[in-house]
Amino acid sequence: MLSDSTARDRTIARARLEFLENQDPPAPIVPESIRNSWQRSKYLGIRPDEVVVPYQPDYDRESRLVRAATPVLDRLERALAGSDACVIVTDRKGWVRDRRVGEKRLSAHLDRVHLAPGFNYAEQFVGTNGIGVALEERRPNVVLGTEHFNERLQSVSCAAAPIRNSVTGRVEGAMNLTCWNGPARTLMAALVQEAVGDIERVMYEFTSSHQRALLEAFQQVTHYGDRPVLCLGQDLVLANSAASARLTGDDHRLLHEAAAESGHAPRVRTEVRLTGGRTVLMRCRQVDSPAGAAGYLLELAFPEHPGGEEDRPGTGSRTGSRSRSRGERDASLPWPLPGLAGTDPAWNTVSRTASRCARERTPLLLHGEPGTGKTALARAAHALTGAASAPVVVDALAPHPPAPHPSAPHPPASDTTPGTGTDLPAALPAALPSDLPAALRTAPAGPGRALVLRNIDAVPAEQAPAVVRALDAAAAQGTWIVGVMGTLHHAAVVPEPLRRCFTEAAAVPALRHRLADLPALVDCLLRRVGADLECAPEVLPLLRRHDWPGNVRQLNHVLSRAAAGRRTYRIEPRDLPPSLHSTAGRALSPWEASERDTLVQALLAADGNKLLAAQRLGISRTTIYRKMRAYGITLPAPR
């Protein structure tokens, strides 16, 4: 008579074979997490009979994760000596960083299936396995024998759990326990979670020690003088006002990379090229703690401002006005605004203009294509003045008068998608006036307030005089007035008295004219979706070649849809809509667009294999190539 575990294994094995042979979902007898992982594995085209994984022999063997895990692994190795068990630590992307095996037979088997340091056991490469599922679902799990998607792994069982940074909550890696199938496999989950807790405690001690060392070094340097200083750790960035006013998140990354390569000679200055073409002179030294290298202390000097004056408003520098004037004339210098991303010269110009108009309460007309971020730009410029309330936005096409309470603060950064021009409605009063002038008159006004009138080119001619009076009245009380409309050719339909309400005008560039900002925009938008979300390297080239008629709003929509439908820990080319895999060079008819989408989806499902895609579509391979040329379809090379 079969034992319960043997009978279960055979039932799971039959369910797996049935799932591989037909299109139906796995049988309910299969645990939910395993069913979901099988479906992801099948969708990714993972081979069920062969282990093919990438290999990177060069990696940081002194990383914080490895150093934190080493004492725990040493202890487990002594305890597991001679047993049929193995413990493994991977980083957060599934790369195996350390392995300790109790017996030679198991070690040889793991070598044959490439479960060894330097190989990647993420779900996207191996299919259902303990490491891959733990990292994909961000929670502990057990994968028993026949539950593995790949049949070469079915002689072992494994339990894994994610390792988290106790300070940031970010997943740093995974701990995995693997053993031959047998009775002991039911105890694996508890052992793994206990080991994970030990590693997380060591990492917390490292983090605390590193942060204390970085803070002490930062305070020592900034105690004297006001030169720009930056401290960069793995999870900590410290900057004084002289540095934070001039640097963006992308600049921090570039400086961190330069510091890692500089050799840490404190008397040597290295020139580093930042975003937007700027350069900075960096003097770097490594900061050490009892737990090892904590990060870098950078002392900076900006050649364009050798005296160290601030070029951002509100810094309190004695020469701030002169520096701001000089900086605002130089459109090549970045001008970061809260919640927005980009260093393109055209974007810098409109950002500087909006910031100056907000500070000086100068009525401003912003024009540009839909989705470029005109309203978001007005919000950010207003926030930069230190105002306590968010702008009131009134749309001429739907004149509902949002009237937040006078003490209402700005919405949090996550409420406004950067650069999309998408605004959240503010609180509405009990009675809603039905006409635009009434909506403008009921909007809160006064110093520290801003009023944004969207779609001013849609203001009816008969309402224009009353709208002008309402805007003039708000401006007289100290309100910053901003008008938003489409491109300049729409200006002809704006009544002349209404155009005269705005002292200055600025154009917000289309996304296709600032593609150099695409990486920063993608990072900024993805942070709104998930802290650990990222794009595969092959995705950015596909995004760059698109013309983005819907601008940043369209980019945000594409990334949100791709993130919601992704099957791995990051956005892959297959997650993007078919239109991004094609550059037809002309407008396609609905039938042509449908044919293109079907072709792209078949090619992605076949991992770029033209013959297989042709067979599945019932057409010849010659037709596949002809259609790909006609629609400009290109796919990333398979890894």
C-alpha positions as CSV (number, residue, x, y, z in Angstrom):
1,M,0.0,0.0,0.0
2,L,1.3,3.4,-0.9
3,S,2.1,5.9,1.8
4,D,0.1,9.2,1.8
5,S,3.1,11.2,0.5
6,T,3.8,8.7,-2.3
7,A,0.2,8.8,-3.4
8,R,0.1,12.5,-3.3
9,D,3.3,12.8,-5.4
10,R,1.8,10.5,-8.0
11,T,-1.4,12.6,-8.1
12,I,0.6,15.8,-8.5
13,A,2.7,14.2,-11.2
14,R,-0.4,13.3,-13.2
15,A,-1.8,16.7,-12.8
16,R,1.4,18.3,-14.1
17,L,1.5,16.0,-17.2
18,E,-2.1,16.8,-17.9
19,F,-1.4,20.6,-17.6
20,L,1.6,20.4,-19.9
21,E,-0.4,18.5,-22.6
22,N,-3.5,20.7,-22.7
23,Q,-4.6,24.3,-22.3
24,D,-6.7,23.8,-19.2
25,P,-5.5,25.2,-15.8
26,P,-3.9,22.8,-13.3
27,A,-6.2,20.6,-11.3
28,P,-7.5,21.9,-7.9
29,I,-5.5,19.2,-6.2
30,V,-2.4,21.2,-6.9
31,P,-1.6,23.9,-4.2
32,E,-2.6,27.4,-5.3
33,S,0.9,28.8,-5.2
34,I,2.2,25.9,-7.3
35,R,-0.7,26.2,-9.8
36,N,0.1,29.9,-10.3
37,S,3.8,29.2,-10.7
38,W,3.2,26.4,-13.2
39,Q,1.0,28.7,-15.3
40,R,3.7,31.4,-15.2
41,S,6.4,28.9,-16.2
42,K,4.3,27.6,-19.1
43,Y,3.6,31.2,-20.2
44,L,7.3,31.9,-20.1
45,G,8.1,28.9,-22.3
46,I,10.3,27.2,-19.7
47,R,11.4,23.7,-20.8
48,P,10.1,21.0,-18.5
49,D,12.9,18.5,-19.3
50,E,16.1,20.6,-19.3
51,V,17.7,23.1,-17.0
52,V,19.1,26.1,-18.9
53,V,20.1,29.0,-16.7
54,P,22.4,32.0,-17.1
55,Y,25.8,32.0,-15.4
56,Q,27.8,35.0,-14.0
57,P,31.0,33.8,-12.4
58,D,32.0,37.4,-11.3
59,Y,30.0,38.8,-8.4
60,D,30.6,40.6,-5.2
61,R,31.6,37.9,-2.7
62,E,31.9,40.5,0.1
63,S,28.4,42.0,-0.3
64,R,26.4,42.8,2.8
65,L,24.0,39.9,2.1
66,V,26.8,37.4,1.7
67,R,28.6,38.6,4.8
68,A,25.4,38.5,6.9
69,A,24.6,35.0,5.7
70,T,28.1,33.6,6.1
71,P,28.0,33.0,9.9
72,V,24.5,31.5,9.7
73,L,25.6,29.2,6.8
74,D,28.7,28.2,8.7
75,R,26.6,27.1,11.6
76,L,24.1,25.2,9.4
77,E,26.9,23.5,7.5
78,R,28.3,22.1,10.8
79,A,24.8,20.9,11.8
80,L,24.1,19.4,8.4
81,A,27.4,17.6,7.9
82,G,26.8,14.1,6.5
83,S,23.1,14.7,6.0
84,D,21.2,14.7,2.7
85,A,20.5,18.5,2.9
86,C,21.8,21.7,1.4
87,V,21.4,25.4,2.3
88,I,21.6,28.1,-0.4
89,V,21.5,31.9,-0.4
90,T,20.6,33.9,-3.4
91,D,20.3,37.6,-4.1
92,R,17.0,39.3,-4.8
93,K,17.2,38.5,-8.5
94,G,17.8,34.8,-8.0
95,W,21.6,34.6,-8.5
96,V,23.0,31.9,-6.2
97,R,25.7,33.5,-3.9
98,D,26.6,30.7,-1.5
99,R,25.9,27.0,-1.1
100,R,26.6,24.5,1.7
101,V,26.0,20.8,1.1
102,G,25.9,18.0,3.7
103,E,26.8,15.0,1.4
104,K,28.6,14.5,-1.9
105,R,25.8,12.7,-3.7
106,L,23.5,15.6,-3.3
107,S,26.3,18.0,-4.2
108,A,26.8,16.2,-7.5
109,H,23.1,16.3,-8.3
110,L,22.9,20.0,-7.6
111,D,25.9,20.6,-9.9
112,R,24.2,18.7,-12.7
113,V,21.2,20.9,-12.5
114,H,23.3,24.1,-12.1
115,L,22.0,24.9,-8.6
116,A,25.4,26.4,-7.6
117,P,27.1,29.8,-7.0
118,G,27.1,32.0,-10.1
119,F,23.9,30.5,-11.6
120,N,20.4,32.1,-11.6
121,Y,17.5,30.1,-10.2
122,A,14.8,32.8,-10.7
123,E,11.4,31.4,-11.8
124,Q,11.8,33.0,-15.3
125,F,14.7,30.6,-16.1
126,V,13.9,27.4,-14.2
127,G,10.2,27.4,-13.7
128,T,8.6,26.4,-10.4
129,N,11.2,26.0,-7.7
130,G,11.6,27.1,-4.1
131,I,13.9,30.0,-4.8
132,G,12.0,31.3,-7.8
133,V,8.5,31.1,-6.1
134,A,9.8,32.8,-2.9
135,L,11.2,35.7,-4.8
136,E,8.2,36.0,-7.2
137,E,5.6,35.9,-4.5
138,R,7.7,37.6,-1.7
139,R,6.7,35.0,0.9
140,P,7.9,31.6,2.2
141,N,6.9,28.5,0.3
142,V,7.7,24.8,0.0
143,V,8.0,23.0,-3.3
144,L,7.9,19.2,-2.9
145,G,9.3,16.8,-5.4
146,T,6.8,16.5,-8.3
147,E,5.6,20.0,-7.7
148,H,8.7,21.3,-9.5
149,F,7.9,22.4,-13.1
150,N,11.2,20.9,-14.4
151,E,11.3,17.1,-14.1
152,R,15.1,17.1,-13.4
153,L,14.4,18.8,-10.1
154,Q,11.7,16.3,-8.9
155,S,14.0,14.1,-6.9
156,V,14.4,16.8,-4.3
157,S,12.2,19.0,-2.2
158,C,13.0,22.5,-1.2
159,A,11.7,25.2,1.2
160,A,12.6,28.9,0.7
161,A,11.8,32.3,2.2
162,P,12.7,35.8,1.2
163,I,15.4,37.7,3.2
164,R,14.2,41.3,3.9
165,N,16.0,44.4,5.0
166,S,14.6,45.1,8.4
167,V,15.0,48.9,7.9
168,T,13.6,49.4,4.3
169,G,11.5,46.2,4.0
170,R,13.0,45.5,0.7
171,V,13.7,41.9,-0.3
172,E,17.4,41.4,-0.4
173,G,17.6,37.7,-1.3
174,A,16.3,34.3,-0.4
175,M,17.4,31.4,1.8
176,N,16.7,27.9,0.4
177,L,16.9,24.4,2.0
178,T,17.0,21.5,-0.4
179,C,17.0,17.8,0.5
180,W,16.2,14.4,-1.1
181,N,12.5,13.6,-1.1
182,G,11.6,11.9,2.2
183,P,9.9,12.3,5.6
184,A,12.1,15.2,6.8
185,R,10.8,17.5,4.1
186,T,7.8,18.7,6.2
187,L,10.2,20.3,8.7
188,M,12.1,22.3,6.2
189,A,9.9,25.5,6.2
190,A,10.4,26.1,10.0
191,L,14.2,25.6,9.6
192,V,14.4,28.0,6.7
193,Q,12.4,30.8,8.4
194,E,14.6,30.5,11.5
195,A,17.7,30.9,9.4
196,V,16.2,33.8,7.6
197,G,15.5,35.5,10.9
198,D,19.1,35.1,11.9
199,I,20.4,36.6,8.7
200,E,18.0,39.5,8.9
201,R,19.2,40.3,12.5
202,V,22.8,40.3,11.3
203,M,21.9,42.6,8.4
204,Y,20.2,44.9,10.7
205,E,23.3,45.1,12.9
206,F,25.3,45.9,9.7
207,T,22.8,48.5,8.7
208,S,22.8,50.2,12.0
209,S,26.6,50.2,12.2
210,H,26.9,51.5,8.6
211,Q,24.4,54.3,9.2
212,R,26.1,55.4,12.3
213,A,29.5,55.6,10.6
214,L,28.0,57.5,7.6
215,L,26.2,60.0,9.8
216,E,29.3,60.6,11.9
217,A,31.5,61.1,8.8
218,F,28.9,63.5,7.3
219,Q,28.5,65.5,10.5
220,Q,32.3,65.9,10.8
221,V,32.7,67.3,7.3
222,T,29.6,69.5,7.3
223,H,30.3,71.0,10.7
224,Y,32.8,73.4,9.0
225,G,31.9,75.3,5.8
226,D,29.0,75.0,3.4
227,R,30.5,73.2,0.4
228,P,28.4,70.5,-1.2
229,V,28.8,67.2,0.6
230,L,27.1,63.9,-0.2
231,C,27.2,60.6,1.8
232,L,26.2,57.5,-0.1
233,G,25.4,54.1,1.5
234,Q,23.5,51.1,0.2
235,D,20.2,52.3,1.8
236,L,21.1,55.8,2.9
237,V,21.8,59.1,1.2
238,L,22.8,62.1,3.2
239,A,23.2,65.5,1.5
240,N,23.5,69.1,2.8
241,S,21.5,71.8,1.2
242,A,24.4,72.8,-1.1
243,A,24.4,69.4,-2.6
244,S,20.7,68.4,-2.6
245,A,19.7,71.6,-4.4
246,R,21.9,70.6,-7.4
247,L,21.6,66.8,-7.6
248,T,18.9,64.5,-8.8
249,G,18.4,60.8,-8.0
250,D,20.2,59.9,-11.3
251,D,23.1,62.1,-10.2
252,H,23.4,60.1,-7.0
253,R,23.6,56.9,-9.0
254,L,26.3,58.3,-11.3
255,L,28.3,59.6,-8.4
256,H,28.0,56.3,-6.6
257,E,29.3,54.4,-9.7
258,A,32.2,56.9,-10.0
259,A,33.1,56.6,-6.3
260,A,33.2,52.8,-6.6
261,E,35.8,53.2,-9.4
262,S,37.8,56.1,-8.0
263,G,40.1,54.2,-5.6
264,H,39.0,56.4,-2.7
265,A,42.1,58.7,-2.8
266,P,40.9,61.6,-0.6
267,R,43.4,64.1,-2.1
268,V,42.5,63.4,-5.7
269,R,39.7,65.1,-7.4
270,T,37.8,63.2,-10.1
271,E,35.6,64.9,-12.8
272,V,32.2,63.3,-13.1
273,R,29.7,64.0,-15.8
274,L,26.2,64.3,-14.4
275,T,22.8,64.4,-16.1
276,G,22.1,67.2,-18.5
277,G,25.8,67.5,-19.4
278,R,26.9,69.1,-16.2
279,T,30.2,68.2,-14.6
280,V,31.3,68.1,-11.0
281,L,34.7,67.7,-9.3
282,M,34.4,64.9,-6.7
283,R,36.8,64.2,-3.9
284,C,35.9,60.7,-2.4
285,R,36.8,58.7,0.6
286,Q,35.4,55.4,1.7
287,V,33.6,55.3,5.1
288,D,34.3,52.2,7.1
289,S,32.4,50.8,10.1
290,P,33.0,47.8,12.4
291,A,30.8,45.8,10.0
292,G,32.9,46.7,6.9
293,A,32.7,49.3,4.2
294,A,29.6,51.5,4.9
295,G,29.7,53.8,1.8
296,Y,31.3,56.9,0.4
297,L,31.8,60.5,1.6
298,L,31.9,62.8,-1.4
299,E,33.0,66.5,-1.3
300,L,31.9,68.2,-4.5
301,A,32.8,71.3,-6.4
302,F,30.7,72.6,-9.3
303,P,32.9,74.4,-11.9
304,E,30.0,76.6,-13.1
305,H,29.6,77.9,-9.6
306,P,33.1,77.8,-8.0
307,G,32.1,79.9,-5.1
308,G,29.5,77.3,-4.0
309,E,26.4,79.6,-4.4
310,E,23.1,77.9,-4.5
311,D,21.1,78.1,-7.8
312,R,17.8,77.0,-6.4
313,P,15.2,79.3,-4.8
314,G,14.9,79.5,-1.1
315,T,18.4,78.4,-0.1
316,G,19.3,81.5,1.8
317,S,22.6,82.0,0.0
318,R,23.9,85.6,0.0
319,T,24.4,85.4,-3.7
320,G,21.3,83.4,-4.4
321,S,19.6,85.9,-6.6
322,R,22.6,86.4,-8.8
323,S,23.1,82.6,-9.1
324,R,19.4,82.0,-9.9
325,S,19.5,84.6,-12.6
326,R,22.6,83.1,-14.2
327,G,21.2,79.6,-13.8
328,E,17.8,80.4,-15.3
329,R,19.5,81.8,-18.4
330,D,21.3,78.4,-18.9
331,A,18.7,75.9,-20.0
332,S,21.3,73.1,-20.1
333,L,21.4,72.9,-16.3
334,P,18.9,70.6,-14.6
335,W,16.1,72.2,-12.6
336,P,14.5,69.4,-10.7
337,L,11.0,69.9,-9.4
338,P,9.3,67.8,-6.7
339,G,7.6,64.7,-8.1
340,L,8.8,65.3,-11.7
341,A,11.7,63.8,-13.6
342,G,13.8,65.1,-16.5
343,T,16.9,67.0,-17.4
344,D,16.3,67.7,-21.1
345,P,17.2,71.4,-21.9
346,A,13.7,72.2,-23.2
347,W,12.2,70.6,-20.0
348,N,14.7,72.6,-17.9
349,T,13.7,75.8,-19.6
350,V,10.0,75.4,-18.9
351,S,10.6,74.2,-15.4
352,R,12.7,77.2,-14.6
353,T,10.1,79.6,-16.1
354,A,7.3,78.0,-14.1
355,S,9.4,78.1,-10.9
356,R,10.2,81.8,-11.4
357,C,6.6,82.7,-12.3
358,A,5.3,80.8,-9.2
359,R,7.8,82.6,-7.0
360,E,7.0,86.0,-8.4
361,R,3.3,85.3,-8.8
362,T,3.5,86.1,-12.5
363,P,0.4,84.8,-14.5
364,L,1.7,82.0,-16.8
365,L,0.2,80.3,-19.8
366,L,1.5,76.7,-20.3
367,H,0.8,75.1,-23.7
368,G,1.7,71.8,-25.2
369,E,0.3,68.5,-26.4
370,P,-2.1,66.5,-24.2
371,G,-0.3,64.3,-21.6
372,T,2.9,66.3,-21.5
373,G,2.4,67.2,-17.8
374,K,1.3,70.9,-18.0
375,T,-0.9,70.7,-14.9
376,A,1.6,68.5,-13.0
377,L,4.3,71.1,-13.8
378,A,2.1,73.9,-12.3
379,R,1.5,71.8,-9.2
380,A,5.3,71.1,-8.7
381,A,6.3,74.8,-9.3
382,H,3.7,75.9,-6.8
383,A,4.9,73.3,-4.3
384,L,8.5,74.6,-4.7
385,T,7.5,78.0,-3.3
386,G,6.7,76.3,0.1
387,A,2.9,76.9,-0.2
388,A,0.9,75.0,2.3
389,S,-2.1,74.3,-0.1
390,A,-2.3,72.6,-3.4
391,P,-3.4,74.5,-6.5
392,V,-7.1,74.6,-7.3
393,V,-7.7,73.2,-10.8
394,V,-10.7,74.3,-12.8
395,D,-11.4,72.7,-16.2
396,A,-13.2,74.9,-18.7
397,L,-14.7,71.7,-20.2
398,A,-16.1,70.7,-16.9
399,P,-16.3,73.7,-14.6
400,H,-16.7,72.0,-11.2
401,P,-15.1,74.4,-8.6
402,P,-12.7,72.4,-6.4
403,A,-12.4,74.3,-3.2
404,P,-10.2,72.6,-0.6
405,H,-10.2,73.9,2.9
406,P,-7.8,76.9,3.4
407,S,-5.5,74.7,5.5
408,A,-5.5,71.7,3.2
409,P,-2.0,70.6,2.4
410,H,-0.5,69.6,-0.9
411,P,-1.4,66.0,-1.9
412,P,1.4,63.5,-1.2
413,A,3.8,62.9,-4.1
414,S,2.2,59.6,-4.9
415,D,-1.1,61.3,-5.7
416,T,0.2,63.0,-8.8
417,T,1.7,61.0,-11.6
418,P,4.9,62.9,-12.6
419,G,4.7,64.6,-15.9
420,T,1.4,63.1,-16.9
421,G,-0.8,66.2,-16.4
422,T,-3.3,64.0,-14.6
423,D,-4.8,65.8,-11.6
424,L,-6.8,64.5,-8.6
425,P,-10.1,66.3,-8.0
426,A,-10.1,68.4,-4.9
427,A,-13.0,68.5,-2.4
428,L,-16.2,69.9,-3.9
429,P,-18.4,72.3,-2.0
430,A,-22.0,71.4,-1.4
431,A,-23.4,73.6,-4.2
432,L,-21.8,73.4,-7.6
433,P,-22.2,76.4,-9.8
434,S,-23.0,75.4,-13.4
435,D,-20.9,78.0,-15.2
436,L,-17.2,78.6,-15.4
437,P,-17.0,82.2,-14.0
438,A,-18.9,81.1,-10.9
439,A,-16.5,78.2,-10.5
440,L,-13.5,80.5,-10.7
441,R,-15.1,83.0,-8.2
442,T,-15.7,80.3,-5.6
443,A,-12.1,79.1,-5.7
444,P,-10.0,80.0,-2.6
445,A,-7.8,83.0,-3.4
446,G,-5.0,84.9,-1.6
447,P,-1.2,84.8,-1.0
448,G,0.2,81.2,-1.2
449,R,-2.7,80.1,-3.4
450,A,-2.6,79.0,-7.1
451,L,-5.5,78.7,-9.6
452,V,-5.0,76.6,-12.7
453,L,-7.5,77.0,-15.5
454,R,-7.3,74.0,-17.9
455,N,-8.4,74.0,-21.5
456,I,-8.7,77.8,-21.7
457,D,-9.1,77.4,-25.5
458,A,-12.5,75.9,-24.7
459,V,-13.8,79.0,-22.8
460,P,-17.0,80.2,-24.6
461,A,-16.6,83.6,-26.1
462,E,-19.7,84.9,-24.3
463,Q,-18.2,83.8,-20.9
464,A,-14.7,85.3,-21.6
465,P,-15.3,88.8,-20.0
466,A,-16.6,87.2,-16.8
467,V,-13.7,84.7,-16.7
468,V,-11.2,87.6,-17.2
469,R,-12.8,89.5,-14.3
470,A,-12.7,86.4,-12.0
471,L,-9.0,85.7,-12.9
472,D,-8.1,89.4,-12.4
473,A,-9.8,89.4,-9.0
474,A,-7.9,86.3,-7.9
475,A,-4.6,87.7,-9.1
476,A,-5.3,91.0,-7.2
477,Q,-5.6,89.0,-4.0
478,G,-2.1,87.4,-4.5
479,T,-3.2,84.1,-6.2
480,W,-0.8,82.7,-8.9
481,I,-2.8,82.3,-12.1
482,V,-1.9,79.5,-14.5
483,G,-3.6,78.8,-17.9
484,V,-3.3,75.5,-19.6
485,M,-4.1,74.7,-23.2
486,G,-3.1,72.6,-26.2
487,T,-0.4,73.6,-28.7
488,L,-0.1,77.2,-29.8
489,H,-2.3,76.8,-32.9
490,H,-5.2,76.5,-30.4
491,A,-4.4,80.1,-29.2
492,A,-6.3,81.6,-32.2
493,V,-9.6,80.5,-30.6
494,V,-8.8,82.0,-27.2
495,P,-10.5,85.4,-26.9
496,E,-7.9,88.3,-26.9
497,P,-8.9,89.7,-23.4
498,L,-8.3,86.2,-21.9
499,R,-4.9,85.9,-23.6
500,R,-3.9,89.2,-22.1
501,C,-4.5,87.8,-18.6
502,F,-1.2,85.9,-18.9
503,T,2.0,87.8,-18.7
504,E,4.3,84.9,-19.8
505,A,3.9,81.8,-21.9
506,A,6.0,78.6,-22.0
507,A,5.9,75.4,-24.1
508,V,6.0,72.0,-22.4
509,P,7.9,69.7,-24.7
510,A,6.4,66.5,-26.1
511,L,7.9,63.2,-24.9
512,R,9.3,62.4,-28.4
513,H,11.4,65.6,-28.1
514,R,12.9,64.6,-24.8
515,L,13.6,60.9,-25.1
516,A,16.9,61.4,-23.2
517,D,14.7,61.7,-20.1
518,L,13.0,58.4,-20.8
519,P,15.1,56.3,-18.3
520,A,14.5,58.8,-15.5
521,L,10.7,59.0,-16.3
522,V,10.4,55.2,-16.4
523,D,12.1,54.9,-13.0
524,C,9.9,57.7,-11.6
525,L,6.7,56.1,-12.9
526,L,7.6,52.6,-11.8
527,R,8.3,53.8,-8.2
528,R,4.6,54.6,-8.1
529,V,3.7,51.0,-9.0
530,G,6.1,49.1,-6.8
531,A,9.3,49.8,-4.9
532,D,11.1,46.8,-6.3
533,L,9.8,47.0,-9.9
534,E,12.2,47.5,-12.7
535,C,12.5,47.0,-16.5
536,A,14.6,44.4,-18.3
537,P,17.5,46.0,-20.3
538,E,15.7,45.1,-23.6
539,V,12.7,47.2,-22.7
540,L,14.2,50.7,-22.9
541,P,15.2,50.4,-26.6
542,L,11.6,49.5,-27.5
543,L,10.3,52.5,-25.5
544,R,12.8,54.9,-27.2
545,R,11.8,54.1,-30.7
546,H,8.1,54.8,-30.1
547,D,6.8,58.3,-31.0
548,W,4.4,58.5,-27.9
549,P,1.5,60.6,-29.3
550,G,0.0,60.5,-25.8
551,N,3.2,61.6,-24.2
552,V,4.0,60.9,-20.6
553,R,0.4,60.0,-19.8
554,Q,0.6,57.2,-22.4
555,L,3.9,56.0,-21.1
556,N,2.4,55.8,-17.6
557,H,-0.5,53.8,-19.0
558,V,1.8,51.4,-20.8
559,L,4.0,50.8,-17.8
560,S,1.0,50.4,-15.4
561,R,-0.6,47.8,-17.7
562,A,2.8,46.0,-18.2
563,A,3.4,45.9,-14.5
564,A,-0.1,44.5,-13.8
565,G,0.3,41.8,-16.3
566,R,3.9,40.8,-15.8
567,R,4.9,37.2,-15.0
568,T,8.3,37.9,-13.5
569,Y,9.8,40.3,-10.9
570,R,10.4,42.8,-13.7
571,I,8.8,44.1,-16.9
572,E,10.0,42.1,-19.9
573,P,9.5,42.9,-23.6
574,R,6.7,40.4,-23.8
575,D,4.7,42.5,-21.2
576,L,4.6,45.5,-23.6
577,P,1.7,46.0,-26.0
578,P,2.3,44.7,-29.6
579,S,2.4,48.3,-31.0
580,L,5.7,48.9,-29.2
581,H,7.3,46.1,-31.1
582,S,6.5,47.6,-34.5
583,T,7.6,50.7,-36.4
584,A,5.5,50.7,-39.5
585,G,6.2,54.3,-40.4
586,R,2.6,54.9,-41.4
587,A,-0.9,54.8,-39.9
588,L,-2.3,51.3,-39.9
589,S,-5.9,50.4,-40.7
590,P,-7.7,48.6,-37.9
591,W,-7.3,45.3,-39.8
592,E,-3.6,45.8,-40.3
593,A,-3.2,46.7,-36.6
594,S,-5.0,43.6,-35.6
595,E,-2.8,41.5,-37.9
596,R,0.4,43.1,-36.5
597,D,-0.7,42.5,-32.9
598,T,-1.5,38.8,-33.6
599,L,1.9,38.4,-35.3
600,V,3.8,40.0,-32.5
601,Q,2.0,38.0,-29.8
602,A,2.8,34.7,-31.7
603,L,6.5,35.7,-32.0
604,L,6.7,36.5,-28.3
605,A,5.0,33.3,-27.4
606,A,7.5,31.4,-29.5
607,D,10.5,33.4,-28.0
608,G,11.3,34.8,-31.4
609,N,11.3,31.4,-33.2
610,K,9.8,32.4,-36.6
611,L,9.2,28.8,-37.8
612,L,7.3,27.9,-34.6
613,A,5.3,31.1,-34.8
614,A,4.4,30.4,-38.4
615,Q,3.3,26.9,-37.6
616,R,1.1,28.1,-34.8
617,L,-0.5,30.7,-37.0
618,G,-0.9,28.4,-40.0
619,I,1.2,30.4,-42.4
620,S,4.6,30.0,-44.0
621,R,7.8,31.3,-42.5
622,T,8.3,33.4,-45.7
623,T,5.0,35.2,-44.9
624,I,6.3,35.8,-41.3
625,Y,9.4,37.5,-42.6
626,R,7.4,39.5,-45.2
627,K,4.9,40.7,-42.6
628,M,7.7,41.6,-40.1
629,R,9.4,43.8,-42.7
630,A,6.0,45.4,-43.7
631,Y,5.2,46.3,-40.1
632,G,8.7,47.0,-38.9
633,I,8.5,44.3,-36.3
634,T,11.7,43.7,-34.3
635,L,12.1,41.6,-31.2
636,P,14.9,41.4,-28.6
637,A,17.3,38.5,-29.2
638,P,16.3,35.6,-26.9
639,R,18.6,35.3,-23.8
